[in-house]
């Protein structure tokens, strides 16, 4: 995200950016987004509403006779520690899991004590889980009063949207416990900053940096996965933004999105480079026929909406989530 209602968020923390987005229920806010695969940034308008503050979401996967619990931690907020403890107890005591995946993809971080409380479920009190690095001082280790290591395997899911507290968690569980970290390199937010008033403005100062248990710097570097795994290409695509129908002989990024989506839906398309060739026409016609739409070979608004509806459904299916499937695989290798 680049801006909120035209105001740049380049020098804002995550919490400061969130404050700009928040507002009265029912009002609109315009977000300027920069996404991989897009030639230019684009604006989206969203309507503010009340959002339930649920930060931990569990689900269960059955794989080759093994029961795997997945705990998706969306952020580290005031209620995260309690939510996490309840959901973990449910998976352990009622479901009876054979392994666990901790999913912090897209988690921007949050409260330090929340991630500390989560880590207590998996570590003992003897190991350093993070260092505080202040200018001209020796890095200061932090330990916790943990409950000990689990007797089942654990893996951690990360991506480029995992930041701050999420990076502390992933690095600690890998470097201390040896758990596999699956996905893509994280964002790289490893500083704590304070703001001070200065001549009618604000001065933002870095107070200290976070270092991983092995002494690796998070800021600007991120946490690398031990098992690198990308998603299918259509997972990275945004919705089609064309103001006109897509048709034969066009060549642009919106056509490329179309081709990637059709490929993701299982259609045998020859190219995904953005040129709308005869094969793309044939594939669009086949899709329109399959979906009971007018068969024209032209992607009008109706065809576009149906493609996007199906691709969003596909993204939500766990079997299409290659990162999740790989994180489950490594549990039992």
N, C-alpha and C positions, 0 to 999 in steps of 0.2 A: 504494500500500500504506500502510495506516494503522498497523498494529500486527503484532507477531509474538508469538504466544502471550499476547496481551493486553497486551504492553508497547508503548507508543507509540513510533513511529520518527520523530516530528515533528522532533526536534532532532538526528537522527542523519545522518551522511553515508551515502552509498551503501555504502561498505565496512563501516561499523559495522552497518548493517542486514543486510548479507550475513552478517556474523559471527553475528548473532542467529539467522538462518535455518539456518546450518550446524549439524551435529551428527552423532551416531553413525548410521551406515547402518542403515536399517530402522526407525528411530524416526519418529514423526509430529510435524509442526509445523503450527500453525493460523495462517493469514495472514488478516488483516482487510483487505478490499479495498474501495476506493471507485472506481467506474467511471462514466463518462458514460452517461446513460440509465437509471441505477439510482436509485430513490427513496431507498434507504438503503444503507449499507455492508453487506457480507456476509462471512461466514467461509468459507474453503476449507481443507480439511485435505490436506496432501501428505506423502508418505513420503520420507524422505531416502534418497538413493542416491548412488553414485559417478557423477559427471558428467564425461565426457571434456572436457578443457580445450581445445577447438578454437574459436578465436575468429574465424577467417576462412573463409567458405564461398563457393566460386565456382560460377557456372553460366553458361551461354551461351544467348543468345536470337538467333534468326535473324529479321530483319525487313526485308522488301523487298530481299532480296539482300545486306543488310548483316549482319555478324557482330558482335554486341555482347556484351562480357564484363560480368558483374555480380559484384562482390565485396562480399559482405555481411560487415561487420565488427561482430561481436556485442558486443565489449568491447575495451578496450585493456589487455592483460595482458602478462606477462613474455615470452610467446612470440609475441605478435602481429606484431612487426616481421619476424621470420624467416618466419612463416607467410605474411604478406602478400607479401614478396619472392618466395617460391616460387610462390605462386598467380598473381601478376602476370606473372612470367616464363613460366609455363605458358600463360597467355592470349595473351601477346605472341608467344612463340616457336613454340609448338606449334599453338595455335588460329588465330592470325593475326587479331586483332580489328580492327574498323574504328572502334570506339568503346568507352567504358567507363563504367559506372555504379557509383559508390561508395555503398553502402547502409548508413547508420548509424542507421536507424530503430530505436528501442527500445534503442539502445546507451547505457548509463548513464555511459560514460566509463572512467576507469581511470588508467593510468600516463602521465604527461606525456611521458616520453622515447619511449613507444611511438607516440603520435600524431606526435611530431616525426620519428621514423624513417619513418613512412608518408608524411609530407609531403615528405621528401627525394626521393621518386620523381617529384614533379610540379613542384618549384620549384627555382630556382637559389639561390645563396648571397647575393644582393644585396638581396632583399626582406625586409621585416619581416613575420612571419607571426602575431605576437601581441605584446601589450605587457603588462608586469607593472606594476600600479598600486599603489604603497604610499602610505600616509598621509603627507601633507606632502612628497612627493617627486615629481619629474617621472616620468611613465611611462617604463619602461625597455624598449626594443625588443629582440626576440629574432629572430635570423636563424639560418639553418642552411646546412650544406654540401650543397646539393641537386644533383641530377643533371640539372636542366633541364626545360623544359616538353615534354610529349609532343607527337607530331605527329598525334595523333588526338583527337577531341572527347571531353570528359568532363563528366558531370553528377553531382550529389550528391543523395541521397535523405535527407530528414529528417522527423521527426514530433515530437509532444509528448513522446515518450520518449527523444529524443536529448538528452544532457546532457554538460556538462563538456568532456572531450576531444573528443567528437563535435562540439560546437559550435565549438571552436577549429578543427577541421579544415574544417567547412563554411564558416565565415566566411573563413578564409584562402584557400581555393580559389576562393571567389567574389570577394572584395575584391582579391586579388592577381592571380589568373589570369583572372577574369571568367567562370568556369564557372557555369552555371545551377544553382540549388539548388531542388529540387522537393519539394513536400509541404506540411507544416504547421509553424507556429512551434514552435521547440524549447522545452525545459523552462526554461532560464534559470538554470543553475548555473555561476557564474563567479567563485567565491571559493575560496581555499585557506585552510583553518583548521587550527589546532593546539589540542590540549587540554593543560591543566595541572592538577595536583592542587591543590585549594583546600578547606581545612577539612573534610576527609572527602568532598568531592565533586570535581567536575571543572569547570574553567572553560574554555569554548571561545572562542578568539579568532580573528578574521579577520586573517590575516597580509597578504594582498594580493588584489587582484581581477585578473581577466583582461580585457583590452580587445582588440577585434578590430584588424586592421591599419589600419582607418579611424578607430580610436579609439572605437568603439561599445562600450558596456558590455553584458556578457552577463548578469550577475547580475540576476535579476528581470525581464529583458527578453526573453531568448532571441534566437535568430537567425531572422529572417523568411525564408521562401522567396522567391526571385525569381519562381518559377512556383508559385502556390498550387494544390494539388490534394488534394481529399478522397477517401477511399475510398468504395465503396458503403456504404450505411447499415448493412448487416448485418455489416460488418467490425467495427463498434464495439459490437455487441451481445454481452452475456455469455450464458452458457447459461441456460436457463429454470430458475428456482429455486422453482417452485410445489410445494407439498406436496399438492395435490389436482389432479385432472384439469382441464384447461381446456375450457370448454364454452360453449354459447350463453348470451348475456346477461351474461357476465362483463365487467368493465371494469377492467383494471389493467395494470401495466407488463409483467407476464409475457405477457399476451396480445399486447401490442405487439411484444415480442421474437418471438413466434410469427409474427406477420404480416410482420415485416421479414425473417425467415428464409424464409418461403414466397415472398415477393416476390423475394428473392435467388436462390431456386432456379428462378425463371422462371415462377411461377404468377401469373395475373392476378387480383390481389386489390384490392378497391375502397378499402380503408382500412388505415392503419397507426397508428391513434391509440389502440389498446388496447381498443376495444369489439368484443366477439365477436358480430358480427351474422350474419344469414342467409347473406350472401355468404362470410364466413369459414367457416361450417359447410360450405358447398358446396366451397370450396377444400380444406379439410381432408379431406373425403370423396374428392375427386379425387386428392389425394396418397395417401391410404390405398389407393385402388384401384390407382394406378400402382405402388405398392410391395408389393402383395399382402398388405396388412394388413386386419384387420376394418374394414369401412366403417361407422363410427358417427358421424362428425362431431365426436367428442369426442377431445381430445388426451390419451390416457392415457400411461403410462410407455413403452410400446413405440413408440407413434407419436412421442413426444418424442425418444426416443433415436435413431430413424431420421432425423428431421429434423436433429438436431444432428450426426449422423455425416456427412450429406451436406453440411451447411453448412460444416463444418470442412474437408472435401475441397475445397469451392469456394474457401475462403479460401486454400488452398495452391496453387491454380492460377494461374500467372503471368498468364494472359490476363484474369483477374478483378481483378488488382492494378492499379487505375487509376493509382496513383502511379508504379509501375514503368513502365507503358506510356507515361506522359507523360514520364518521365525519359529514356526511349529516344527518343521523338519529338523532343525538343528537341536531341538530339545532331546531327540532320541537317537542322534547319530553317535 
